[in-house]
């Protein structure tokens, strides 16, 4: 298949930054088949590794970097972030965000309902990418990423952030114990939960919660993409949907940002 058929979702905010390439890639345009059809970019799935490698090469070409310069961390649902200035020479670090100032190095995040967040300070040439599932968002991965960007020269007032396709509130039903974790951290978090039809069930607005954390961390320029990974079966992989359908595994969406060479 041709790279030209890849059509990632783009942030209208980040697209104004001529110094970067970025994209939130869904499941279309790859070489995988079956439940992984077709742009599965996660080696953590049970898909054929060759298919995943070919899919990632297509994404790298679309972004404009060498295949080996497309890098993602070994995500562990933490608040950990790491600065890098070159592709990994061994195993990927066990963190949930990456930051760089290196041109031509594409930072990638894999998701299947969690929120991918891409950051750029084009004034100071610093970019970041974070994996914000509910745990990472609650425990501080957004703030850690911003702090690391600032450590390497970014200014909060110059940073722009885009929250990519993830599970929407209407698809994200959770139990009362889940809600209690957020209320224990801050009672104001009740605003992100709405009672569901089932007893002791709520729906959670992950996108709005991430946006709040970004705003409270001093980021005023925020874009929130509207896509719902769980509901949009033809467009995105979703772990929640996989569970509902009883499928044995699921593919991974990839979100990427790079400073142009």
Buried (B, 14 or more C-beta within 10 A) or exposed (E): EEEEEBEBBBBEBBBEBEBBBBBBBBBBBBBBEEBBBBBBBBBEBEBBEEBBBBBBBBBBBBBEBBBEBBBBBBBEBBBBBBBBEEBEEEEBBEBBBBBBBBBBBBBBBBBBBBBBBBBBBBBBBBBBBBBBBBBBBBBBBBBBBBBBBBEBEBEBEBBBBBBBBBBBBEBBBBEEEBBEEBEEEEEEBEEBBEEBEEEEBBBBBBBBBBBBBBEEBEBEBBBBBEBBBBBBEEBBBBBBBBEEEEEEBBBBBBBBBBBEE
